[in-house]
Amino acid sequence: MAKDAITGARTRFGNQRSHALNSSRRSWKPNLQKVTVKINGAAPKKVYLTARTLKAGLKNGSIERV
């Protein structure tokens, strides 16, 4: 199972509850993208990042796309 290289985000599990409070198991998957990036000026590397992490890192300058 893949996970975010920076935040460690991975699939989460829980219950899906109906109006009658019946429960069944379900999962929430992060929006993982495989990208080649430089993290804090290090050598380029292919990693999995969530779209949210990628967007924030590009905005604040800690991640640079290659």
All heavy atoms as TSV, in Angstrom:
chain	resi	resn	atom	element	x	y	z
A	1	MET	N	N	0.844	-1.174	0.000
A	1	MET	CA	C	0.000	0.000	0.000
A	1	MET	C	C	0.895	1.245	0.000
A	1	MET	O	O	1.787	1.375	0.839
A	1	MET	CB	C	-0.890	-0.031	1.243
A	1	MET	CG	C	-1.892	1.077	1.301
A	1	MET	SD	S	-2.867	1.104	2.821
A	1	MET	CE	C	-3.445	-0.547	2.968
A	2	ALA	N	N	0.679	2.147	-0.932
A	2	ALA	CA	C	1.488	3.352	-1.034
A	2	ALA	C	C	1.087	4.362	0.041
A	2	ALA	O	O	-0.040	4.352	0.533
A	2	ALA	CB	C	1.314	3.972	-2.404
A	3	LYS	N	N	2.041	5.232	0.390
A	3	LYS	CA	C	1.731	6.306	1.328
A	3	LYS	C	C	2.498	7.557	0.929
A	3	LYS	O	O	3.497	7.498	0.214
A	3	LYS	CB	C	2.028	5.900	2.755
A	3	LYS	CG	C	3.490	5.771	3.098
A	3	LYS	CD	C	3.665	5.493	4.574
A	3	LYS	CE	C	5.118	5.475	4.960
A	3	LYS	NZ	N	5.309	5.348	6.384
A	4	ASP	N	N	2.033	8.687	1.399
A	4	ASP	CA	C	2.641	9.977	1.120
A	4	ASP	C	C	4.036	10.009	1.743
A	4	ASP	O	O	4.210	9.671	2.910
A	4	ASP	CB	C	1.774	11.087	1.715
A	4	ASP	CG	C	2.224	12.475	1.316
A	4	ASP	OD1	O	3.434	12.747	1.377
A	4	ASP	OD2	O	1.368	13.289	0.960
A	5	ALA	N	N	5.046	10.420	0.956
A	5	ALA	CA	C	6.431	10.426	1.425
A	5	ALA	C	C	6.686	11.478	2.499
A	5	ALA	O	O	7.623	11.339	3.290
A	5	ALA	CB	C	7.368	10.658	0.245
A	6	ILE	N	N	5.894	12.525	2.545
A	6	ILE	CA	C	6.130	13.605	3.504
A	6	ILE	C	C	5.214	13.487	4.723
A	6	ILE	O	O	5.676	13.460	5.856
A	6	ILE	CB	C	5.959	14.983	2.826
A	6	ILE	CG1	C	7.032	15.145	1.759
A	6	ILE	CG2	C	6.036	16.109	3.855
A	6	ILE	CD1	C	6.934	16.401	0.961
A	7	THR	N	N	3.909	13.400	4.503
A	7	THR	CA	C	2.960	13.388	5.621
A	7	THR	C	C	2.623	11.988	6.106
A	7	THR	O	O	2.081	11.828	7.188
A	7	THR	CB	C	1.647	14.087	5.237
A	7	THR	OG1	O	1.019	13.359	4.181
A	7	THR	CG2	C	1.894	15.517	4.813
A	8	GLY	N	N	2.900	10.968	5.294
A	8	GLY	CA	C	2.592	9.600	5.692
A	8	GLY	C	C	1.128	9.230	5.517
A	8	GLY	O	O	0.685	8.223	6.065
A	9	ALA	N	N	0.370	10.038	4.774
A	9	ALA	CA	C	-1.051	9.761	4.571
A	9	ALA	C	C	-1.230	8.443	3.830
A	9	ALA	O	O	-0.529	8.160	2.871
A	9	ALA	CB	C	-1.695	10.887	3.774
A	10	ARG	N	N	-2.155	7.621	4.293
A	10	ARG	CA	C	-2.461	6.346	3.649
A	10	ARG	C	C	-3.957	6.087	3.786
A	10	ARG	O	O	-4.667	6.896	4.366
A	10	ARG	CB	C	-1.634	5.214	4.224
A	10	ARG	CG	C	-1.783	5.013	5.708
A	10	ARG	CD	C	-1.030	3.811	6.224
A	10	ARG	NE	N	0.399	3.966	6.037
A	10	ARG	CZ	C	1.253	2.957	6.005
A	10	ARG	NH1	N	0.833	1.742	6.176
A	10	ARG	NH2	N	2.534	3.162	5.835
A	11	THR	N	N	-4.421	4.968	3.247
A	11	THR	CA	C	-5.842	4.652	3.279
A	11	THR	C	C	-6.343	4.583	4.716
A	11	THR	O	O	-5.711	3.993	5.581
A	11	THR	CB	C	-6.109	3.307	2.579
A	11	THR	OG1	O	-5.596	3.377	1.260
A	11	THR	CG2	C	-7.587	3.012	2.516
A	12	ARG	N	N	-7.500	5.209	4.954
A	12	ARG	CA	C	-8.130	5.170	6.275
A	12	ARG	C	C	-9.400	4.339	6.181
A	12	ARG	O	O	-10.059	4.325	5.154
A	12	ARG	CB	C	-8.467	6.578	6.748
A	12	ARG	CG	C	-7.236	7.418	6.930
A	12	ARG	CD	C	-7.521	8.570	7.836
A	12	ARG	NE	N	-6.289	9.251	8.138
A	12	ARG	CZ	C	-5.846	9.420	9.364
A	12	ARG	NH1	N	-6.513	8.957	10.380
A	12	ARG	NH2	N	-4.725	10.059	9.579
A	13	PHE	N	N	-9.751	3.685	7.271
A	13	PHE	CA	C	-10.920	2.819	7.297
A	13	PHE	C	C	-11.880	3.277	8.372
A	13	PHE	O	O	-11.484	3.844	9.380
A	13	PHE	CB	C	-10.496	1.372	7.570
A	13	PHE	CG	C	-9.563	0.830	6.536
A	13	PHE	CD1	C	-8.192	0.869	6.727
A	13	PHE	CD2	C	-10.041	0.302	5.363
A	13	PHE	CE1	C	-7.322	0.373	5.779
A	13	PHE	CE2	C	-9.185	-0.193	4.401
A	13	PHE	CZ	C	-7.830	-0.153	4.613
A	14	GLY	N	N	-13.158	3.002	8.131
A	14	GLY	CA	C	-14.171	3.359	9.109
A	14	GLY	C	C	-15.506	2.757	8.726
A	14	GLY	O	O	-15.576	1.845	7.910
A	15	ASN	N	N	-16.564	3.266	9.327
A	15	ASN	CA	C	-17.898	2.759	9.065
A	15	ASN	C	C	-18.695	3.727	8.195
A	15	ASN	O	O	-18.622	4.927	8.383
A	15	ASN	CB	C	-18.666	2.535	10.358
A	15	ASN	CG	C	-18.154	1.366	11.141
A	15	ASN	OD1	O	-17.813	0.345	10.557
A	15	ASN	ND2	N	-18.084	1.497	12.454
A	16	GLN	N	N	-19.466	3.165	7.278
A	16	GLN	CA	C	-20.430	3.937	6.508
A	16	GLN	C	C	-21.751	3.750	7.233
A	16	GLN	O	O	-22.198	2.618	7.415
A	16	GLN	CB	C	-20.503	3.399	5.092
A	16	GLN	CG	C	-21.457	4.136	4.196
A	16	GLN	CD	C	-21.305	3.671	2.758
A	16	GLN	OE1	O	-20.201	3.515	2.268
A	16	GLN	NE2	N	-22.424	3.424	2.122
A	17	ARG	N	N	-22.368	4.847	7.680
A	17	ARG	CA	C	-23.597	4.743	8.459
A	17	ARG	C	C	-24.783	5.202	7.627
A	17	ARG	O	O	-24.781	6.285	7.058
A	17	ARG	CB	C	-23.513	5.607	9.716
A	17	ARG	CG	C	-22.374	5.259	10.665
A	17	ARG	CD	C	-22.311	3.812	11.073
A	17	ARG	NE	N	-23.411	3.374	11.869
A	17	ARG	CZ	C	-23.335	3.083	13.159
A	17	ARG	NH1	N	-22.195	3.193	13.795
A	17	ARG	NH2	N	-24.397	2.670	13.801
A	18	SER	N	N	-25.816	4.387	7.591
A	18	SER	CA	C	-27.038	4.749	6.873
A	18	SER	C	C	-27.940	5.580	7.780
A	18	SER	O	O	-27.647	5.764	8.970
A	18	SER	CB	C	-27.786	3.495	6.425
A	18	SER	OG	O	-28.342	2.839	7.541
A	19	HIS	N	N	-29.052	6.037	7.236
A	19	HIS	CA	C	-30.011	6.818	8.027
A	19	HIS	C	C	-30.556	5.973	9.184
A	19	HIS	O	O	-30.849	6.492	10.252
A	19	HIS	CB	C	-31.152	7.299	7.122
A	19	HIS	CG	C	-32.125	8.185	7.819
A	19	HIS	ND1	N	-31.809	9.452	8.238
A	19	HIS	CD2	C	-33.420	7.977	8.183
A	19	HIS	CE1	C	-32.866	9.994	8.829
A	19	HIS	NE2	N	-33.855	9.118	8.804
A	20	ALA	N	N	-30.667	4.659	8.960
A	20	ALA	CA	C	-31.166	3.750	9.999
A	20	ALA	C	C	-30.042	3.271	10.929
A	20	ALA	O	O	-30.244	2.371	11.735
A	20	ALA	CB	C	-31.836	2.547	9.349
A	21	LEU	N	N	-28.854	3.867	10.788
A	21	LEU	CA	C	-27.671	3.556	11.585
A	21	LEU	C	C	-27.142	2.138	11.362
A	21	LEU	O	O	-26.472	1.578	12.227
A	21	LEU	CB	C	-27.900	3.812	13.079
A	21	LEU	CG	C	-28.115	5.282	13.465
A	21	LEU	CD1	C	-28.284	5.411	14.950
A	21	LEU	CD2	C	-26.956	6.145	12.985
A	22	ASN	N	N	-27.441	1.548	10.204
A	22	ASN	CA	C	-26.772	0.315	9.813
A	22	ASN	C	C	-25.341	0.682	9.454
A	22	ASN	O	O	-25.087	1.766	8.946
A	22	ASN	CB	C	-27.450	-0.324	8.608
A	22	ASN	CG	C	-28.878	-0.713	8.899
A	22	ASN	OD1	O	-29.195	-1.102	10.018
A	22	ASN	ND2	N	-29.743	-0.596	7.910
A	23	SER	N	N	-24.401	-0.214	9.732
A	23	SER	CA	C	-23.011	0.115	9.425
A	23	SER	C	C	-22.397	-0.924	8.505
A	23	SER	O	O	-22.721	-2.103	8.570
A	23	SER	CB	C	-22.180	0.233	10.704
A	23	SER	OG	O	-22.092	-0.997	11.339
A	24	SER	N	N	-21.523	-0.464	7.625
A	24	SER	CA	C	-20.720	-1.342	6.781
A	24	SER	C	C	-19.354	-0.695	6.643
A	24	SER	O	O	-19.222	0.533	6.714
A	24	SER	CB	C	-21.375	-1.555	5.419
A	24	SER	OG	O	-21.532	-0.335	4.748
A	25	ARG	N	N	-18.330	-1.507	6.485
A	25	ARG	CA	C	-16.973	-0.982	6.421
A	25	ARG	C	C	-16.724	-0.292	5.089
A	25	ARG	O	O	-17.195	-0.736	4.043
A	25	ARG	CB	C	-15.961	-2.115	6.602
A	25	ARG	CG	C	-16.053	-2.805	7.948
A	25	ARG	CD	C	-15.758	-1.877	9.098
A	25	ARG	NE	N	-14.324	-1.673	9.241
A	25	ARG	CZ	C	-13.787	-0.843	10.115
A	25	ARG	NH1	N	-14.545	-0.120	10.909
A	25	ARG	NH2	N	-12.491	-0.717	10.190
A	26	ARG	N	N	-15.966	0.779	5.120
A	26	ARG	CA	C	-15.582	1.486	3.909
A	26	ARG	C	C	-14.204	2.076	4.095
A	26	ARG	O	O	-13.646	2.030	5.195
A	26	ARG	CB	C	-16.595	2.565	3.550
A	26	ARG	CG	C	-16.692	3.688	4.564
A	26	ARG	CD	C	-17.176	4.972	3.953
A	26	ARG	NE	N	-16.162	5.482	3.029
A	26	ARG	CZ	C	-16.298	6.590	2.338
A	26	ARG	NH1	N	-17.385	7.313	2.441
A	26	ARG	NH2	N	-15.347	7.007	1.540
A	27	SER	N	N	-13.644	2.633	3.008
A	27	SER	CA	C	-12.301	3.210	3.098
A	27	SER	C	C	-12.262	4.558	2.407
A	27	SER	O	O	-13.043	4.822	1.493
A	27	SER	CB	C	-11.275	2.266	2.484
A	27	SER	OG	O	-11.556	2.063	1.127
A	28	TRP	N	N	-11.365	5.404	2.875
A	28	TRP	CA	C	-11.109	6.706	2.267
A	28	TRP	C	C	-9.675	6.682	1.769
A	28	TRP	O	O	-8.738	6.496	2.557
A	28	TRP	CB	C	-11.250	7.822	3.291
A	28	TRP	CG	C	-12.645	8.088	3.720
A	28	TRP	CD1	C	-13.506	9.021	3.194
A	28	TRP	CD2	C	-13.354	7.462	4.792
A	28	TRP	NE1	N	-14.694	8.989	3.865
A	28	TRP	CE2	C	-14.634	8.023	4.858
A	28	TRP	CE3	C	-13.036	6.444	5.692
A	28	TRP	CZ2	C	-15.584	7.650	5.773
A	28	TRP	CZ3	C	-13.983	6.055	6.616
A	28	TRP	CH2	C	-15.235	6.656	6.648
A	29	LYS	N	N	-9.483	6.857	0.476
A	29	LYS	CA	C	-8.139	6.809	-0.099
A	29	LYS	C	C	-7.643	8.220	-0.397
A	29	LYS	O	O	-8.389	9.045	-0.931
A	29	LYS	CB	C	-8.136	5.983	-1.383
A	29	LYS	CG	C	-8.454	4.526	-1.123
A	29	LYS	CD	C	-8.306	3.690	-2.348
A	29	LYS	CE	C	-8.581	2.234	-2.012
A	29	LYS	NZ	N	-8.384	1.364	-3.154
A	30	PRO	N	N	-6.371	8.522	-0.067
A	30	PRO	CA	C	-5.818	9.831	-0.393
A	30	PRO	C	C	-5.558	9.935	-1.891
A	30	PRO	O	O	-5.373	8.935	-2.580
A	30	PRO	CB	C	-4.511	9.878	0.399
A	30	PRO	CG	C	-4.128	8.453	0.557
A	30	PRO	CD	C	-5.404	7.671	0.623
A	31	ASN	N	N	-5.533	11.148	-2.408
A	31	ASN	CA	C	-5.303	11.404	-3.830
A	31	ASN	C	C	-3.794	11.383	-4.088
A	31	ASN	O	O	-3.148	12.421	-4.200
A	31	ASN	CB	C	-5.917	12.758	-4.205
A	31	ASN	CG	C	-5.823	13.052	-5.668
A	31	ASN	OD1	O	-5.378	12.230	-6.462
A	31	ASN	ND2	N	-6.233	14.252	-6.044
A	32	LEU	N	N	-3.208	10.170	-4.163
A	32	LEU	CA	C	-1.760	10.020	-4.326
A	32	LEU	C	C	-1.349	10.175	-5.784
A	32	LEU	O	O	-1.988	9.642	-6.680
A	32	LEU	CB	C	-1.302	8.658	-3.826
A	32	LEU	CG	C	-1.357	8.450	-2.324
A	32	LEU	CD1	C	-0.989	7.026	-1.977
A	32	LEU	CD2	C	-0.437	9.411	-1.608
A	33	GLN	N	N	-0.268	10.924	-5.988
A	33	GLN	CA	C	0.294	11.162	-7.312
A	33	GLN	C	C	1.766	10.766	-7.274
A	33	GLN	O	O	2.466	11.098	-6.317
A	33	GLN	CB	C	0.188	12.653	-7.686
A	33	GLN	CG	C	-1.185	13.252	-7.536
A	33	GLN	CD	C	-2.165	12.682	-8.530
A	33	GLN	OE1	O	-1.810	12.448	-9.677
A	33	GLN	NE2	N	-3.380	12.445	-8.091
A	34	LYS	N	N	2.241	10.054	-8.310
A	34	LYS	CA	C	3.662	9.707	-8.380
A	34	LYS	C	C	4.352	10.809	-9.167
A	34	LYS	O	O	4.094	10.994	-10.354
A	34	LYS	CB	C	3.866	8.358	-9.058
A	34	LYS	CG	C	5.273	7.842	-8.934
A	34	LYS	CD	C	5.394	6.419	-9.409
A	34	LYS	CE	C	6.772	5.873	-9.102
A	34	LYS	NZ	N	6.887	4.482	-9.534
A	35	VAL	N	N	5.219	11.557	-8.515
A	35	VAL	CA	C	5.865	12.714	-9.125
A	35	VAL	C	C	7.369	12.680	-8.878
A	35	VAL	O	O	7.838	12.104	-7.898
A	35	VAL	CB	C	5.293	14.045	-8.589
A	35	VAL	CG1	C	3.873	14.247	-9.043
A	35	VAL	CG2	C	5.378	14.113	-7.089
A	36	THR	N	N	8.116	13.313	-9.777
A	36	THR	CA	C	9.554	13.488	-9.604
A	36	THR	C	C	9.773	14.884	-9.055
A	36	THR	O	O	9.406	15.868	-9.701
A	36	THR	CB	C	10.295	13.316	-10.940
A	36	THR	OG1	O	9.966	12.040	-11.490
A	36	THR	CG2	C	11.794	13.403	-10.738
A	37	VAL	N	N	10.337	14.963	-7.867
A	37	VAL	CA	C	10.507	16.257	-7.198
A	37	VAL	C	C	11.870	16.338	-6.518
A	37	VAL	O	O	12.533	15.331	-6.274
A	37	VAL	CB	C	9.412	16.489	-6.129
A	37	VAL	CG1	C	8.053	16.646	-6.762
A	37	VAL	CG2	C	9.403	15.385	-5.109
A	38	LYS	N	N	12.252	17.586	-6.226
A	38	LYS	CA	C	13.385	17.854	-5.346
A	38	LYS	C	C	12.779	18.358	-4.048
A	38	LYS	O	O	12.054	19.346	-4.044
A	38	LYS	CB	C	14.282	18.946	-5.924
A	38	LYS	CG	C	15.128	18.544	-7.092
A	38	LYS	CD	C	16.008	19.717	-7.484
A	38	LYS	CE	C	16.882	19.405	-8.662
A	38	LYS	NZ	N	17.708	20.571	-9.021
A	39	ILE	N	N	13.066	17.675	-2.944
A	39	ILE	CA	C	12.542	18.089	-1.648
A	39	ILE	C	C	13.658	18.760	-0.873
A	39	ILE	O	O	14.679	18.148	-0.590
A	39	ILE	CB	C	11.977	16.882	-0.873
A	39	ILE	CG1	C	10.840	16.249	-1.676
A	39	ILE	CG2	C	11.491	17.302	0.503
A	39	ILE	CD1	C	10.307	14.965	-1.092
A	40	ASN	N	N	13.485	20.040	-0.562
A	40	ASN	CA	C	14.473	20.862	0.144
A	40	ASN	C	C	15.831	20.849	-0.551
A	40	ASN	O	O	16.880	20.752	0.083
A	40	ASN	CB	C	14.609	20.423	1.603
A	40	ASN	CG	C	13.352	20.683	2.393
A	40	ASN	OD1	O	12.651	21.663	2.150
A	40	ASN	ND2	N	13.044	19.805	3.313
A	41	GLY	N	N	15.830	20.901	-1.889
A	41	GLY	CA	C	17.057	20.999	-2.658
A	41	GLY	C	C	17.834	19.709	-2.824
A	41	GLY	O	O	18.944	19.716	-3.339
A	42	ALA	N	N	17.303	18.590	-2.370
A	42	ALA	CA	C	17.990	17.299	-2.516
A	42	ALA	C	C	17.936	16.842	-3.971
A	42	ALA	O	O	17.329	17.481	-4.813
A	42	ALA	CB	C	17.340	16.268	-1.607
A	43	ALA	N	N	18.566	15.721	-4.267
A	43	ALA	CA	C	18.571	15.176	-5.626
A	43	ALA	C	C	17.152	14.807	-6.051
A	43	ALA	O	O	16.327	14.452	-5.209
A	43	ALA	CB	C	19.462	13.941	-5.675
A	44	PRO	N	N	16.848	14.884	-7.358
A	44	PRO	CA	C	15.510	14.525	-7.833
A	44	PRO	C	C	15.173	13.073	-7.481
A	44	PRO	O	O	16.026	12.186	-7.560
A	44	PRO	CB	C	15.600	14.695	-9.348
A	44	PRO	CG	C	16.747	15.604	-9.568
A	44	PRO	CD	C	17.706	15.357	-8.447
A	45	LYS	N	N	13.925	12.860	-7.075
A	45	LYS	CA	C	13.505	11.538	-6.631
A	45	LYS	C	C	12.035	11.332	-6.979
A	45	LYS	O	O	11.249	12.268	-6.906
A	45	LYS	CB	C	13.691	11.455	-5.114
A	45	LYS	CG	C	13.504	10.111	-4.505
A	45	LYS	CD	C	13.833	10.186	-3.023
A	45	LYS	CE	C	13.700	8.824	-2.375
A	45	LYS	NZ	N	13.943	8.894	-0.939
A	46	LYS	N	N	11.674	10.105	-7.400
A	46	LYS	CA	C	10.279	9.786	-7.659
A	46	LYS	C	C	9.638	9.340	-6.352
A	46	LYS	O	O	10.098	8.401	-5.714
A	46	LYS	CB	C	10.150	8.655	-8.688
A	46	LYS	CG	C	10.267	9.113	-10.101
A	46	LYS	CD	C	9.891	8.012	-11.060
A	46	LYS	CE	C	10.010	8.537	-12.481
A	46	LYS	NZ	N	9.652	7.531	-13.462
A	47	VAL	N	N	8.592	10.040	-5.955
A	47	VAL	CA	C	7.896	9.727	-4.704
A	47	VAL	C	C	6.391	9.854	-4.909
A	47	VAL	O	O	5.933	10.456	-5.876
A	47	VAL	CB	C	8.320	10.664	-3.555
A	47	VAL	CG1	C	9.766	10.457	-3.170
A	47	VAL	CG2	C	8.062	12.113	-3.912
A	48	TYR	N	N	5.632	9.273	-3.987
A	48	TYR	CA	C	4.188	9.462	-3.956
A	48	TYR	C	C	3.876	10.623	-3.030
A	48	TYR	O	O	4.366	10.668	-1.897
A	48	TYR	CB	C	3.484	8.210	-3.423
A	48	TYR	CG	C	3.393	7.092	-4.416
A	48	TYR	CD1	C	4.251	6.008	-4.338
A	48	TYR	CD2	C	2.435	7.106	-5.416
A	48	TYR	CE1	C	4.175	4.971	-5.247
A	48	TYR	CE2	C	2.344	6.076	-6.328
A	48	TYR	CZ	C	3.201	5.008	-6.244
A	48	TYR	OH	O	3.120	3.985	-7.149
A	49	LEU	N	N	3.087	11.569	-3.519
A	49	LEU	CA	C	2.621	12.696	-2.717
A	49	LEU	C	C	1.125	12.862	-2.925
A	49	LEU	O	O	0.630	12.604	-4.018
A	49	LEU	CB	C	3.313	14.000	-3.137
A	49	LEU	CG	C	4.806	14.113	-2.935
A	49	LEU	CD1	C	5.304	15.426	-3.497
A	49	LEU	CD2	C	5.152	14.016	-1.462
A	50	THR	N	N	0.431	13.300	-1.888
A	50	THR	CA	C	-0.971	13.630	-2.090
A	50	THR	C	C	-1.026	14.950	-2.848
A	50	THR	O	O	-0.095	15.763	-2.784
A	50	THR	CB	C	-1.732	13.782	-0.757
A	50	THR	OG1	O	-1.138	14.832	-0.008
A	50	THR	CG2	C	-1.737	12.492	0.037
A	51	ALA	N	N	-2.104	15.159	-3.564
A	51	ALA	CA	C	-2.270	16.397	-4.318
A	51	ALA	C	C	-2.209	17.599	-3.382
A	51	ALA	O	O	-1.652	18.645	-3.722
A	51	ALA	CB	C	-3.589	16.373	-5.085
A	52	ARG	N	N	-2.738	17.440	-2.194
A	52	ARG	CA	C	-2.747	18.519	-1.206
A	52	ARG	C	C	-1.323	18.869	-0.753
A	52	ARG	O	O	-0.952	20.045	-0.658
A	52	ARG	CB	C	-3.587	18.069	-0.022
A	52	ARG	CG	C	-3.793	19.094	1.033
A	52	ARG	CD	C	-4.654	18.482	2.120
A	52	ARG	NE	N	-5.259	19.520	2.920
A	52	ARG	CZ	C	-6.193	19.319	3.818
A	52	ARG	NH1	N	-6.652	18.094	4.014
A	52	ARG	NH2	N	-6.690	20.292	4.515
A	53	THR	N	N	-0.496	17.860	-0.474
A	53	THR	CA	C	0.886	18.081	-0.066
A	53	THR	C	C	1.688	18.723	-1.190
A	53	THR	O	O	2.484	19.638	-0.967
A	53	THR	CB	C	1.551	16.752	0.332
A	53	THR	OG1	O	0.790	16.133	1.363
A	53	THR	CG2	C	2.969	16.960	0.808
A	54	LEU	N	N	1.486	18.231	-2.411
A	54	LEU	CA	C	2.191	18.759	-3.572
A	54	LEU	C	C	1.863	20.232	-3.785
A	54	LEU	O	O	2.748	21.060	-3.977
A	54	LEU	CB	C	1.841	17.942	-4.810
A	54	LEU	CG	C	2.520	18.330	-6.109
A	54	LEU	CD1	C	4.032	18.208	-5.981
A	54	LEU	CD2	C	2.022	17.452	-7.238
A	55	LYS	N	N	0.594	20.572	-3.721
A	55	LYS	CA	C	0.148	21.953	-3.920
A	55	LYS	C	C	0.745	22.881	-2.850
A	55	LYS	O	O	1.260	23.951	-3.162
A	55	LYS	CB	C	-1.377	22.010	-3.867
A	55	LYS	CG	C	-1.963	23.358	-4.141
A	55	LYS	CD	C	-3.484	23.269	-4.132
A	55	LYS	CE	C	-4.106	24.635	-4.365
A	55	LYS	NZ	N	-5.567	24.580	-4.365
A	56	ALA	N	N	0.705	22.439	-1.597
A	56	ALA	CA	C	1.230	23.252	-0.497
A	56	ALA	C	C	2.742	23.403	-0.603
A	56	ALA	O	O	3.287	24.494	-0.386
A	56	ALA	CB	C	0.859	22.628	0.837
A	57	GLY	N	N	3.448	22.318	-0.945
A	57	GLY	CA	C	4.905	22.362	-1.055
A	57	GLY	C	C	5.382	23.237	-2.187
A	57	GLY	O	O	6.381	23.947	-2.069
A	58	LEU	N	N	4.669	23.204	-3.317
A	58	LEU	CA	C	5.029	24.062	-4.446
A	58	LEU	C	C	4.789	25.530	-4.103
A	58	LEU	O	O	5.553	26.407	-4.492
A	58	LEU	CB	C	4.225	23.679	-5.691
A	58	LEU	CG	C	4.569	22.324	-6.316
A	58	LEU	CD1	C	3.583	21.996	-7.418
A	58	LEU	CD2	C	5.987	22.305	-6.840
A	59	LYS	N	N	3.735	25.784	-3.327
A	59	LYS	CA	C	3.395	27.160	-2.974
A	59	LYS	C	C	4.410	27.764	-1.993
A	59	LYS	O	O	4.813	28.910	-2.150
A	59	LYS	CB	C	1.998	27.193	-2.357
A	59	LYS	CG	C	1.469	28.569	-2.116
A	59	LYS	CD	C	0.028	28.546	-1.671
A	59	LYS	CE	C	-0.487	29.965	-1.470
A	59	LYS	NZ	N	-1.892	29.972	-1.055
A	60	ASN	N	N	4.843	26.972	-0.995
A	60	ASN	CA	C	5.763	27.537	-0.006
A	60	ASN	C	C	7.241	27.353	-0.373
A	60	ASN	O	O	8.116	27.806	0.342
A	60	ASN	CB	C	5.469	26.994	1.407
A	60	ASN	CG	C	5.816	25.539	1.561
A	60	ASN	OD1	O	6.636	24.986	0.835
A	60	ASN	ND2	N	5.199	24.891	2.517
A	61	GLY	N	N	7.521	26.643	-1.473
A	61	GLY	CA	C	8.883	26.545	-1.971
A	61	GLY	C	C	9.710	25.385	-1.447
A	61	GLY	O	O	10.881	25.261	-1.792
A	62	SER	N	N	9.129	24.508	-0.625
A	62	SER	CA	C	9.912	23.385	-0.108
A	62	SER	C	C	10.010	22.230	-1.096
A	62	SER	O	O	10.863	21.372	-0.956
A	62	SER	CB	C	9.311	22.885	1.218
A	62	SER	OG	O	8.004	22.390	0.997
A	63	ILE	N	N	9.125	22.225	-2.106
A	63	ILE	CA	C	9.148	21.181	-3.146
A	63	ILE	C	C	9.318	21.848	-4.499
A	63	ILE	O	O	8.685	22.850	-4.802
A	63	ILE	CB	C	7.838	20.370	-3.129
A	63	ILE	CG1	C	7.690	19.623	-1.816
A	63	ILE	CG2	C	7.787	19.399	-4.291
A	63	ILE	CD1	C	6.367	18.901	-1.667
A	64	GLU	N	N	10.196	21.263	-5.318
A	64	GLU	CA	C	10.418	21.765	-6.681
A	64	GLU	C	C	10.229	20.611	-7.659
A	64	GLU	O	O	10.836	19.554	-7.504
A	64	GLU	CB	C	11.839	22.307	-6.810
A	64	GLU	CG	C	12.188	22.839	-8.169
A	64	GLU	CD	C	13.651	23.238	-8.259
A	64	GLU	OE1	O	14.290	23.457	-7.208
A	64	GLU	OE2	O	14.153	23.294	-9.388
A	65	ARG	N	N	9.339	20.785	-8.648
A	65	ARG	CA	C	9.120	19.733	-9.638
A	65	ARG	C	C	10.262	19.681	-10.635
A	65	ARG	O	O	10.837	20.688	-10.994
A	65	ARG	CB	C	7.823	19.974	-10.400
A	65	ARG	CG	C	6.662	19.527	-9.545
A	65	ARG	CD	C	5.449	19.264	-10.252
A	65	ARG	NE	N	5.310	17.978	-10.863
A	65	ARG	CZ	C	4.136	17.521	-11.224
A	65	ARG	NH1	N	3.065	18.237	-11.026
A	65	ARG	NH2	N	4.029	16.354	-11.790
A	66	VAL	N	N	10.590	18.484	-11.072
A	66	VAL	CA	C	11.678	18.300	-12.039
A	66	VAL	C	C	11.103	17.845	-13.352
A	66	VAL	O	O	10.152	17.150	-13.432
A	66	VAL	CB	C	12.677	17.251	-11.506
A	66	VAL	CG1	C	13.791	17.041	-12.519
A	66	VAL	CG2	C	13.244	17.712	-10.190
